[in-house]
Amino acid sequence: MSDEKPTRRDILRPLHLLGIALGCGVFAMVVTLVSTGAFTARVNTAIANGTYDGLTPFALGLVVGGGAFIATLLILAMLMLAVDPADVTKTIDRPVLFDAEGDADEPDSDAPGRPRRSE
């Protein structure tokens, strides 16, 4: 493994975000196609005979997949607004959810798991 740490800009490139949104849209479309029976003979025969009422499963799959793509892209864009621009150029060299090592504002007596001293 190399010592070069990726920056946030490297991790969150727009093409990667579009790929994530596209993957979510395709997944939603496939789930819709399978759940509406788009690959069954009964549904395909009804569509071919013209007796199928409503939106065809493939059209419904495209609508649901497009909606999931747009919703995912919108959510990811809103989450990108929460990133501080100064943090974009910083390298990530520790787990994100851990506290910084230098933050020791609380004394040891107030640490979780230790009973407080009554004075």
The first five atom37 places (N, CA, C, CB, O) and aatype in JSON, in Angstrom:
{
  "aatype": [12, 15, 3, 6, 11, 14, 16, 1, 1, 3, 9, 10, 1, 14, 10, 8, 10, 10, 7, 9, 0, 10, 7, 4, 7, 19, 13, 0, 12, 19, 19, 16, 10, 19, 15, 16, 7, 0, 13, 16, 0, 1, 19, 2, 16, 0, 9, 0, 2, 7, 16, 18, 3, 7, 10, 16, 14, 13, 0, 10, 7, 10, 19, 19, 7, 7, 7, 0, 13, 9, 0, 16, 10, 10, 9, 10, 0, 12, 10, 12, 10, 0, 19, 3, 14, 0, 3, 19, 16, 11, 16, 9, 3, 1, 14, 19, 10, 13, 3, 0, 6, 7, 3, 0, 3, 6, 14, 3, 15, 3, 0, 14, 7, 1, 14, 1, 1, 15, 6],
  "atom_mask": [
    [1, 1, 1, 1, 1],
    [1, 1, 1, 1, 1],
    [1, 1, 1, 1, 1],
    [1, 1, 1, 1, 1],
    [1, 1, 1, 1, 1],
    [1, 1, 1, 1, 1],
    [1, 1, 1, 1, 1],
    [1, 1, 1, 1, 1],
    [1, 1, 1, 1, 1],
    [1, 1, 1, 1, 1],
    [1, 1, 1, 1, 1],
    [1, 1, 1, 1, 1],
    [1, 1, 1, 1, 1],
    [1, 1, 1, 1, 1],
    [1, 1, 1, 1, 1],
    [1, 1, 1, 1, 1],
    [1, 1, 1, 1, 1],
    [1, 1, 1, 1, 1],
    [1, 1, 1, 0, 1],
    [1, 1, 1, 1, 1],
    [1, 1, 1, 1, 1],
    [1, 1, 1, 1, 1],
    [1, 1, 1, 0, 1],
    [1, 1, 1, 1, 1],
    [1, 1, 1, 0, 1],
    [1, 1, 1, 1, 1],
    [1, 1, 1, 1, 1],
    [1, 1, 1, 1, 1],
    [1, 1, 1, 1, 1],
    [1, 1, 1, 1, 1],
    [1, 1, 1, 1, 1],
    [1, 1, 1, 1, 1],
    [1, 1, 1, 1, 1],
    [1, 1, 1, 1, 1],
    [1, 1, 1, 1, 1],
    [1, 1, 1, 1, 1],
    [1, 1, 1, 0, 1],
    [1, 1, 1, 1, 1],
    [1, 1, 1, 1, 1],
    [1, 1, 1, 1, 1],
    [1, 1, 1, 1, 1],
    [1, 1, 1, 1, 1],
    [1, 1, 1, 1, 1],
    [1, 1, 1, 1, 1],
    [1, 1, 1, 1, 1],
    [1, 1, 1, 1, 1],
    [1, 1, 1, 1, 1],
    [1, 1, 1, 1, 1],
    [1, 1, 1, 1, 1],
    [1, 1, 1, 0, 1],
    [1, 1, 1, 1, 1],
    [1, 1, 1, 1, 1],
    [1, 1, 1, 1, 1],
    [1, 1, 1, 0, 1],
    [1, 1, 1, 1, 1],
    [1, 1, 1, 1, 1],
    [1, 1, 1, 1, 1],
    [1, 1, 1, 1, 1],
    [1, 1, 1, 1, 1],
    [1, 1, 1, 1, 1],
    [1, 1, 1, 0, 1],
    [1, 1, 1, 1, 1],
    [1, 1, 1, 1, 1],
    [1, 1, 1, 1, 1],
    [1, 1, 1, 0, 1],
    [1, 1, 1, 0, 1],
    [1, 1, 1, 0, 1],
    [1, 1, 1, 1, 1],
    [1, 1, 1, 1, 1],
    [1, 1, 1, 1, 1],
    [1, 1, 1, 1, 1],
    [1, 1, 1, 1, 1],
    [1, 1, 1, 1, 1],
    [1, 1, 1, 1, 1],
    [1, 1, 1, 1, 1],
    [1, 1, 1, 1, 1],
    [1, 1, 1, 1, 1],
    [1, 1, 1, 1, 1],
    [1, 1, 1, 1, 1],
    [1, 1, 1, 1, 1],
    [1, 1, 1, 1, 1],
    [1, 1, 1, 1, 1],
    [1, 1, 1, 1, 1],
    [1, 1, 1, 1, 1],
    [1, 1, 1, 1, 1],
    [1, 1, 1, 1, 1],
    [1, 1, 1, 1, 1],
    [1, 1, 1, 1, 1],
    [1, 1, 1, 1, 1],
    [1, 1, 1, 1, 1],
    [1, 1, 1, 1, 1],
    [1, 1, 1, 1, 1],
    [1, 1, 1, 1, 1],
    [1, 1, 1, 1, 1],
    [1, 1, 1, 1, 1],
    [1, 1, 1, 1, 1],
    [1, 1, 1, 1, 1],
    [1, 1, 1, 1, 1],
    [1, 1, 1, 1, 1],
    [1, 1, 1, 1, 1],
    [1, 1, 1, 1, 1],
    [1, 1, 1, 0, 1],
    [1, 1, 1, 1, 1],
    [1, 1, 1, 1, 1],
    [1, 1, 1, 1, 1],
    [1, 1, 1, 1, 1],
    [1, 1, 1, 1, 1],
    [1, 1, 1, 1, 1],
    [1, 1, 1, 1, 1],
    [1, 1, 1, 1, 1],
    [1, 1, 1, 1, 1],
    [1, 1, 1, 1, 1],
    [1, 1, 1, 0, 1],
    [1, 1, 1, 1, 1],
    [1, 1, 1, 1, 1],
    [1, 1, 1, 1, 1],
    [1, 1, 1, 1, 1],
    [1, 1, 1, 1, 1],
    [1, 1, 1, 1, 1]
  ],
  "atom_positions": [
    [[0.84, -1.17, 0.0], [0.0, 0.0, 0.0], [0.89, 1.24, 0.0], [-0.96, -0.01, 1.21], [1.92, 1.26, 0.67]],
    [[0.5, 2.24, -0.73], [1.33, 3.44, -0.83], [1.06, 4.38, 0.34], [1.07, 4.17, -2.16], [0.04, 4.29, 1.01]],
    [[2.0, 5.27, 0.56], [1.87, 6.25, 1.64], [1.05, 7.45, 1.22], [3.23, 6.69, 2.11], [0.71, 8.29, 2.06]],
    [[0.73, 7.57, -0.06], [-0.02, 8.71, -0.55], [-1.48, 8.6, -0.12], [0.1, 8.82, -2.09], [-2.17, 7.65, -0.49]],
    [[-1.93, 9.57, 0.66], [-3.3, 9.57, 1.18], [-4.21, 10.29, 0.18], [-3.38, 10.24, 2.58], [-3.83, 11.34, -0.34]],
    [[-5.4, 9.75, -0.08], [-6.3, 10.44, -1.01], [-6.94, 11.66, -0.36], [-7.39, 9.48, -1.5], [-7.23, 11.66, 0.84]],
    [[-7.16, 12.68, -1.15], [-7.86, 13.86, -0.65], [-9.36, 13.64, -0.84], [-7.39, 15.16, -1.38], [-9.79, 12.72, -1.54]],
    [[-10.14, 14.49, -0.21], [-11.58, 14.39, -0.36], [-12.0, 14.66, -1.8], [-12.28, 15.36, 0.59], [-12.98, 14.09, -2.29]],
    [[-11.28, 15.51, -2.47], [-11.59, 15.79, -3.87], [-11.4, 14.53, -4.72], [-10.7, 16.94, -4.41], [-12.18, 14.28, -5.64]],
    [[-10.37, 13.73, -4.4], [-10.15, 12.49, -5.13], [-11.25, 11.48, -4.85], [-8.81, 11.89, -4.77], [-11.65, 10.72, -5.74]],
    [[-11.74, 11.47, -3.62], [-12.76, 10.5, -3.25], [-14.14, 10.88, -3.82], [-12.84, 10.36, -1.73], [-14.88, 10.01, -4.26]],
    [[-14.47, 12.14, -3.8], [-15.81, 12.59, -4.15], [-15.84, 13.31, -5.49], [-16.36, 13.49, -3.07], [-16.33, 14.44, -5.57]],
    [[-15.34, 12.7, -6.51], [-15.38, 13.3, -7.85], [-16.79, 13.22, -8.41], [-14.38, 12.6, -8.8], [-17.53, 12.29, -8.08]],
    [[-17.17, 14.18, -9.25], [-18.54, 14.19, -9.79], [-18.89, 12.94, -10.59], [-18.73, 15.4, -10.66], [-20.03, 12.48, -10.55]],
    [[-17.93, 12.39, -11.31], [-18.22, 11.18, -12.08], [-18.53, 10.01, -11.16], [-17.05, 10.84, -13.0], [-19.37, 9.17, -11.49]],
    [[-17.86, 9.94, -10.02], [-18.16, 8.89, -9.06], [-19.56, 9.06, -8.49], [-17.12, 8.88, -7.93], [-20.28, 8.09, -8.29]],
    [[-19.94, 10.3, -8.22], [-21.28, 10.57, -7.69], [-22.35, 10.21, -8.72], [-21.4, 12.04, -7.28], [-23.4, 9.68, -8.36]],
    [[-22.09, 10.51, -9.99], [-23.03, 10.12, -11.04], [-23.12, 8.59, -11.16], [-22.62, 10.74, -12.38], [-24.19, 8.04, -11.41]],
    [[-21.99, 7.92, -10.99], [-21.98, 6.46, -11.03], [-22.78, 5.85, -9.89], [0.0, 0.0, 0.0], [-23.49, 4.86, -10.08]],
    [[-22.66, 6.44, -8.71], [-23.44, 5.94, -7.57], [-24.93, 6.15, -7.82], [-23.02, 6.66, -6.26], [-25.73, 5.25, -7.57]],
    [[-25.3, 7.32, -8.33], [-26.71, 7.6, -8.62], [-27.23, 6.69, -9.73], [-26.89, 9.07, -9.01], [-28.37, 6.23, -9.66]],
    [[-26.41, 6.43, -10.74], [-26.82, 5.54, -11.83], [-27.02, 4.12, -11.31], [-25.77, 5.55, -12.95], [-27.97, 3.44, -11.69]],
    [[-26.12, 3.68, -10.44], [-26.27, 2.34, -9.85], [-27.55, 2.21, -9.04], [0.0, 0.0, 0.0], [-28.23, 1.19, -9.11]],
    [[-27.9, 3.25, -8.28], [-29.15, 3.23, -7.51], [-30.36, 3.22, -8.44], [-29.22, 4.44, -6.56], [-31.34, 2.52, -8.17]],
    [[-30.3, 3.98, -9.52], [-31.4, 4.0, -10.48], [-31.59, 2.68, -11.18], [0.0, 0.0, 0.0], [-32.72, 2.22, -11.35]],
    [[-30.5, 2.05, -11.59], [-30.59, 0.75, -12.25], [-31.11, -0.31, -11.28], [-29.21, 0.33, -12.81], [-31.92, -1.16, -11.66]],
    [[-30.66, -0.25, -10.04], [-31.16, -1.2, -9.04], [-32.66, -1.04, -8.83], [-30.42, -1.0, -7.7], [-33.38, -2.04, -8.77]],
    [[-33.14, 0.2, -8.72], [-34.57, 0.43, -8.55], [-35.35, -0.03, -9.77], [-34.84, 1.92, -8.29], [-36.46, -0.56, -9.63]],
    [[-34.79, 0.15, -10.97], [-35.47, -0.29, -12.18], [-35.57, -1.81, -12.24], [-34.74, 0.23, -13.4], [-36.61, -2.35, -12.61]],
    [[-34.5, -2.49, -11.89], [-34.51, -3.97, -11.92], [-35.48, -4.52, -10.89], [-33.09, -4.53, -11.67], [-36.22, -5.47, -11.17]],
    [[-35.5, -3.94, -9.7], [-36.45, -4.38, -8.67], [-37.88, -4.15, -9.15], [-36.21, -3.64, -7.33], [-38.75, -5.0, -8.92]],
    [[-38.15, -3.04, -9.8], [-39.49, -2.77, -10.32], [-39.86, -3.75, -11.42], [-39.58, -1.34, -10.85], [-40.99, -4.24, -11.45]],
    [[-38.93, -4.05, -12.32], [-39.22, -5.0, -13.4], [-39.52, -6.39, -12.85], [-38.05, -5.06, -14.38], [-40.44, -7.06, -13.31]],
    [[-38.74, -6.81, -11.89], [-38.95, -8.16, -11.32], [-40.26, -8.21, -10.54], [-37.76, -8.56, -10.41], [-40.99, -9.2, -10.61]],
    [[-40.56, -7.16, -9.78], [-41.76, -7.18, -8.95], [-43.05, -7.02, -9.75], [-41.68, -6.1, -7.9], [-44.1, -7.45, -9.29]],
    [[-43.0, -6.4, -10.92], [-44.2, -6.26, -11.74], [-44.39, -7.42, -12.7], [-44.14, -4.97, -12.53], [-45.39, -7.47, -13.42]],
    [[-43.45, -8.36, -12.71], [-43.6, -9.53, -13.56], [-43.31, -9.26, -15.01], [0.0, 0.0, 0.0], [-43.96, -9.83, -15.89]],
    [[-42.36, -8.4, -15.29], [-42.05, -8.02, -16.67], [-41.47, -9.18, -17.47], [-41.07, -6.86, -16.68], [-41.5, -9.16, -18.7]],
    [[-40.94, -10.18, -16.8], [-40.3, -11.3, -17.5], [-41.17, -12.55, -17.51], [-38.97, -11.62, -16.85], [-40.69, -13.63, -17.83]],
    [[-42.46, -12.42, -17.17], [-43.36, -13.57, -17.17], [-44.11, -13.63, -18.49], [-44.34, -13.5, -15.98], [-44.34, -12.62, -19.15]],
    [[-44.5, -14.83, -18.86], [-45.21, -15.03, -20.13], [-46.6, -14.41, -20.08], [-45.31, -16.52, -20.46], [-47.08, -13.9, -21.09]],
    [[-47.27, -14.45, -18.93], [-48.62, -13.91, -18.82], [-48.64, -12.41, -19.1], [-49.2, -14.2, -17.42], [-49.5, -11.92, -19.84]],
    [[-47.71, -11.67, -18.51], [-47.67, -10.22, -18.71], [-47.27, -9.89, -20.14], [-46.69, -9.56, -17.71], [-47.85, -9.0, -20.76]],
    [[-46.29, -10.59, -20.68], [-45.85, -10.32, -22.06], [-46.92, -10.66, -23.08], [-44.58, -11.1, -22.37], [-47.04, -9.98, -24.1]],
    [[-47.71, -11.71, -22.82], [-48.81, -12.05, -23.72], [-49.9, -10.99, -23.66], [-49.39, -13.44, -23.37], [-50.47, -10.62, -24.69]],
    [[-50.2, -10.5, -22.46], [-51.22, -9.46, -22.32], [-50.79, -8.17, -23.01], [-51.52, -9.18, -20.83], [-51.61, -7.48, -23.6]],
    [[-49.52, -7.85, -22.94], [-49.01, -6.65, -23.63], [-49.09, -6.83, -25.14], [-47.55, -6.34, -23.21], [-49.48, -5.91, -25.86]],
    [[-48.72, -8.03, -25.62], [-48.75, -8.28, -27.07], [-50.17, -8.28, -27.62], [-48.08, -9.62, -27.37], [-50.39, -7.83, -28.74]],
    [[-51.15, -8.77, -26.83], [-52.54, -8.8, -27.28], [-53.23, -7.44, -27.12], [-53.32, -9.85, -26.5], [-54.31, -7.23, -27.67]],
    [[-52.64, -6.53, -26.39], [-53.24, -5.22, -26.18], [-54.25, -5.21, -25.05], [0.0, 0.0, 0.0], [-55.02, -4.25, -24.94]],
    [[-54.27, -6.24, -24.22], [-55.24, -6.3, -23.13], [-54.65, -5.87, -21.8], [-55.79, -7.7, -23.0], [-55.33, -5.92, -20.77]],
    [[-53.41, -5.44, -21.79], [-52.76, -5.02, -20.54], [-53.19, -3.6, -20.23], [-51.21, -5.12, -20.63], [-52.97, -2.69, -21.03]],
    [[-53.8, -3.41, -19.06], [-54.26, -2.08, -18.65], [-53.16, -1.36, -17.89], [-55.53, -2.18, -17.79], [-52.46, -1.96, -17.08]],
    [[-53.02, -0.1, -18.15], [-52.06, 0.71, -17.41], [-50.71, 0.78, -18.07], [0.0, 0.0, 0.0], [-50.52, 0.41, -19.23]],
    [[-49.77, 1.26, -17.3], [-48.4, 1.45, -17.76], [-47.7, 0.1, -17.85], [-47.63, 2.4, -16.8], [-47.82, -0.73, -16.95]],
    [[-46.99, -0.13, -18.93], [-46.3, -1.41, -19.06], [-45.17, -1.5, -18.03], [-45.74, -1.58, -20.5], [-44.67, -0.47, -17.57]],
    [[-44.77, -2.71, -17.66], [-43.71, -2.84, -16.66], [-42.4, -2.18, -17.06], [-43.46, -4.28, -16.38], [-41.69, -1.66, -16.2]],
    [[-42.06, -2.19, -18.34], [-40.81, -1.57, -18.77], [-40.89, -0.05, -18.67], [-40.48, -1.98, -20.2], [-39.91, 0.59, -18.29]],
    [[-42.02, 0.53, -19.01], [-42.19, 1.98, -18.86], [-42.19, 2.36, -17.38], [-43.49, 2.45, -19.53], [-41.6, 3.38, -17.0]],
    [[-42.85, 1.56, -16.55], [-42.86, 1.82, -15.12], [-41.46, 1.68, -14.53], [-43.83, 0.87, -14.41], [-41.06, 2.46, -13.66]],
    [[-40.71, 0.7, -15.02], [-39.33, 0.53, -14.57], [-38.46, 1.73, -14.93], [0.0, 0.0, 0.0], [-37.62, 2.15, -14.13]],
    [[-38.66, 2.28, -16.12], [-37.92, 3.47, -16.52], [-38.29, 4.68, -15.67], [-38.16, 3.78, -17.99], [-37.42, 5.48, -15.31]],
    [[-39.57, 4.82, -15.34], [-40.0, 5.94, -14.52], [-39.42, 5.82, -13.11], [-41.54, 6.01, -14.46], [-38.88, 6.79, -12.58]],
    [[-39.52, 4.64, -12.52], [-39.01, 4.44, -11.16], [-37.48, 4.57, -11.13], [-39.43, 3.06, -10.61], [-36.92, 5.19, -10.23]],
    [[-36.8, 4.0, -12.13], [-35.35, 4.11, -12.2], [-34.88, 5.54, -12.39], [0.0, 0.0, 0.0], [-33.91, 5.96, -11.76]],
    [[-35.57, 6.3, -13.24], [-35.23, 7.7, -13.43], [-35.48, 8.52, -12.18], [0.0, 0.0, 0.0], [-34.69, 9.4, -11.83]],
    [[-36.58, 8.24, -11.5], [-36.87, 8.94, -10.25], [-35.83, 8.64, -9.18], [0.0, 0.0, 0.0], [-35.42, 9.53, -8.44]],
    [[-35.42, 7.37, -9.08], [-34.4, 7.01, -8.1], [-33.05, 7.65, -8.45], [-34.25, 5.47, -8.02], [-32.32, 8.08, -7.55]],
    [[-32.73, 7.72, -9.74], [-31.49, 8.38, -10.17], [-31.49, 9.85, -9.77], [-31.31, 8.24, -11.69], [-30.51, 10.35, -9.21]],
    [[-32.59, 10.54, -10.06], [-32.67, 11.97, -9.75], [-32.66, 12.21, -8.24], [-33.94, 12.59, -10.38], [-31.99, 13.12, -7.76]],
    [[-33.41, 11.39, -7.5], [-33.46, 11.55, -6.05], [-32.1, 11.29, -5.42], [-34.51, 10.6, -5.45], [-31.68, 12.03, -4.52]],
    [[-31.4, 10.26, -5.87], [-30.07, 9.96, -5.33], [-29.09, 11.07, -5.67], [-29.56, 8.63, -5.88], [-28.29, 11.46, -4.82]],
    [[-29.15, 11.56, -6.88], [-28.26, 12.65, -7.28], [-28.53, 13.91, -6.47], [-28.41, 12.94, -8.78], [-27.6, 14.62, -6.09]],
    [[-29.8, 14.2, -6.21], [-30.16, 15.37, -5.41], [-29.68, 15.22, -3.97], [-31.68, 15.59, -5.44], [-29.15, 16.16, -3.39]],
    [[-29.86, 14.04, -3.4], [-29.43, 13.8, -2.02], [-27.9, 13.89, -1.91], [-29.91, 12.42, -1.54], [-27.39, 14.49, -0.97]],
    [[-27.19, 13.3, -2.86], [-25.72, 13.38, -2.83], [-25.25, 14.83, -3.0], [-25.12, 12.5, -3.92], [-24.27, 15.24, -2.37]],
    [[-25.92, 15.6, -3.84], [-25.54, 17.0, -4.02], [-25.78, 17.81, -2.75], [-26.32, 17.62, -5.19], [-24.97, 18.67, -2.4]],
    [[-26.87, 17.53, -2.06], [-27.13, 18.21, -0.79], [-26.11, 17.82, 0.26], [-28.54, 17.9, -0.3], [-25.68, 18.65, 1.06]],
    [[-25.72, 16.57, 0.27], [-24.69, 16.13, 1.23], [-23.33, 16.76, 0.91], [-24.58, 14.6, 1.23], [-22.54, 17.0, 1.81]],
    [[-23.07, 17.01, -0.37], [-21.81, 17.65, -0.74], [-21.75, 19.1, -0.26], [-21.62, 17.6, -2.27], [-20.67, 19.65, -0.04]],
    [[-22.91, 19.72, -0.1], [-22.94, 21.09, 0.42], [-22.53, 21.16, 1.88], [-24.32, 21.7, 0.25], [-22.12, 22.21, 2.37]],
    [[-22.63, 20.04, 2.58], [-22.27, 20.01, 4.0], [-20.75, 19.91, 4.2], [-22.96, 18.84, 4.68], [-20.27, 20.07, 5.32]],
    [[-20.0, 19.65, 3.13], [-18.55, 19.52, 3.24], [-17.93, 20.9, 3.24], [-17.98, 18.66, 2.08], [-18.23, 21.72, 2.38]],
    [[-17.08, 21.16, 4.21], [-16.39, 22.43, 4.31], [-15.35, 22.51, 3.18], [-15.71, 22.6, 5.7], [-14.55, 21.59, 3.04]],
    [[-15.34, 23.57, 2.38], [-14.38, 23.67, 1.27], [-12.93, 23.62, 1.73], [-14.62, 24.95, 0.5], [-12.06, 23.2, 0.97]],
    [[-12.64, 24.03, 2.97], [-11.28, 23.97, 3.47], [-10.84, 22.52, 3.7], [-11.15, 24.77, 4.77], [-9.65, 22.22, 3.65]],
    [[-11.81, 21.64, 3.95], [-11.49, 20.23, 4.17], [-11.24, 19.47, 2.88], [-12.6, 19.58, 4.94], [-10.76, 18.33, 2.92]],
    [[-11.55, 20.07, 1.74], [-11.42, 19.36, 0.47], [-9.96, 19.04, 0.16], [-12.02, 20.19, -0.67], [-9.67, 17.98, -0.39]],
    [[-9.05, 19.94, 0.52], [-7.65, 19.71, 0.19], [-6.9, 18.95, 1.27], [-6.96, 21.01, -0.05], [-5.75, 18.56, 1.05]],
    [[-7.51, 18.73, 2.43], [-6.84, 17.99, 3.49], [-6.82, 16.5, 3.16], [-7.54, 18.22, 4.85], [-7.73, 15.97, 2.53]],
    [[-5.76, 15.85, 3.59], [-5.68, 14.41, 3.38], [-6.37, 13.69, 4.53], [-4.22, 13.95, 3.24], [-6.38, 14.16, 5.66]],
    [[-6.94, 12.55, 4.21], [-7.62, 11.74, 5.22], [-6.64, 10.68, 5.69], [-8.94, 11.09, 4.66], [-6.3, 9.77, 4.94]],
    [[-6.17, 10.8, 6.93], [-5.18, 9.86, 7.42], [-5.64, 9.11, 8.66], [-3.9, 10.58, 7.71], [-4.85, 8.42, 9.3]],
    [[-6.9, 9.26, 9.01], [-7.46, 8.55, 10.15], [-8.93, 8.27, 9.87], [-7.28, 9.37, 11.48], [-9.5, 8.88, 8.96]],
    [[-9.54, 7.37, 10.63], [-10.97, 7.14, 10.43], [-11.77, 8.42, 10.7], [-11.47, 6.0, 11.33], [-11.45, 9.17, 11.63]],
    [[-12.77, 8.66, 9.91], [-13.49, 9.92, 9.96], [-14.32, 10.05, 11.23], [-14.39, 10.06, 8.74], [-14.46, 11.16, 11.76]],
    [[-14.88, 8.97, 11.73], [-15.78, 9.05, 12.88], [-15.05, 9.09, 14.21], [-16.72, 7.89, 12.86], [-15.7, 9.3, 15.24]],
    [[-13.74, 8.9, 14.24], [-13.0, 8.97, 15.49], [-12.75, 10.43, 15.86], [-11.66, 8.21, 15.39], [-12.61, 11.29, 14.99]],
    [[-12.69, 10.7, 17.17], [-12.35, 12.04, 17.62], [-10.88, 12.31, 17.35], [-12.67, 12.22, 19.12], [-10.08, 11.38, 17.24]],
    [[-10.55, 13.58, 17.25], [-9.15, 13.95, 17.07], [-8.36, 13.57, 18.32], [-9.0, 15.46, 16.76], [-8.9, 13.63, 19.42]],
    [[-7.12, 13.18, 18.15], [-6.32, 12.71, 19.28], [-5.99, 13.82, 20.26], [-5.03, 12.09, 18.78], [-5.83, 13.54, 21.45]],
    [[-5.9, 15.05, 19.82], [-5.51, 16.15, 20.69], [-6.67, 16.72, 21.5], [0.0, 0.0, 0.0], [-6.43, 17.6, 22.33]],
    [[-7.89, 16.27, 21.3], [-9.03, 16.8, 22.03], [-9.17, 16.1, 23.37], [-10.33, 16.65, 21.21], [-9.74, 15.01, 23.45]],
    [[-8.64, 16.7, 24.4], [-8.77, 16.15, 25.74], [-9.27, 17.26, 26.66], [-7.41, 15.57, 26.26], [-8.61, 17.61, 27.64]],
    [[-10.44, 17.82, 26.33], [-10.98, 18.93, 27.09], [-11.51, 18.49, 28.45], [-12.07, 19.61, 26.31], [-11.49, 19.25, 29.42]],
    [[-11.98, 17.25, 28.53], [-12.59, 16.79, 29.76], [-11.56, 16.1, 30.62], [-13.75, 15.85, 29.46], [-10.7, 15.38, 30.11]],
    [[-11.61, 16.31, 31.94], [-10.7, 15.58, 32.82], [-11.1, 14.11, 32.88], [-10.71, 16.2, 34.24], [-12.2, 13.72, 32.5]],
    [[-10.17, 13.3, 33.37], [-10.4, 11.86, 33.42], [-11.55, 11.47, 34.33], [-9.15, 11.16, 33.87], [-12.17, 10.42, 34.12]],
    [[-11.85, 12.28, 35.33], [-12.92, 11.92, 36.25], [-14.29, 11.99, 35.58], [-12.88, 12.83, 37.47], [-15.23, 11.35, 36.04]],
    [[-14.42, 12.76, 34.5], [-15.69, 12.86, 33.81], [-15.79, 11.91, 32.63], [-15.9, 14.28, 33.33], [-16.76, 11.95, 31.88]],
    [[-14.81, 11.06, 32.46], [-14.81, 10.13, 31.35], [-15.95, 9.13, 31.53], [-13.46, 9.41, 31.23], [-16.3, 8.79, 32.66]],
    [[-16.54, 8.66, 30.43], [-17.64, 7.7, 30.56], [-17.15, 6.42, 31.23], [-18.24, 7.38, 29.17], [-16.04, 5.96, 30.99]],
    [[-18.0, 5.86, 32.05], [-17.66, 4.61, 32.73], [-17.06, 4.81, 34.1], [0.0, 0.0, 0.0], [-16.94, 3.85, 34.86]],
    [[-16.68, 6.01, 34.42], [-16.13, 6.3, 35.75], [-17.16, 7.06, 36.58], [-14.81, 7.11, 35.64], [-17.78, 8.01, 36.09]],
    [[-17.35, 6.67, 37.8], [-18.31, 7.42, 38.64], [-17.73, 8.77, 39.01], [-18.67, 6.62, 39.92], [-16.52, 8.93, 39.18]],
    [[-18.62, 9.74, 39.12], [-18.2, 11.08, 39.49], [-17.94, 11.14, 41.0], [-19.28, 12.13, 39.09], [-18.6, 10.48, 41.79]],
    [[-16.95, 11.94, 41.35], [-16.65, 12.13, 42.77], [-17.58, 13.17, 43.35], [-15.18, 12.55, 42.99], [-17.77, 14.23, 42.75]],
    [[-18.15, 12.89, 44.48], [-18.99, 13.89, 45.12], [-18.13, 14.63, 46.14], [-20.26, 13.23, 45.8], [-17.49, 14.01, 46.99]],
    [[-18.1, 15.93, 46.06], [-17.26, 16.72, 46.95], [-18.09, 17.55, 47.89], [-16.34, 17.62, 46.17], [-17.54, 18.28, 48.71]]
  ]
}
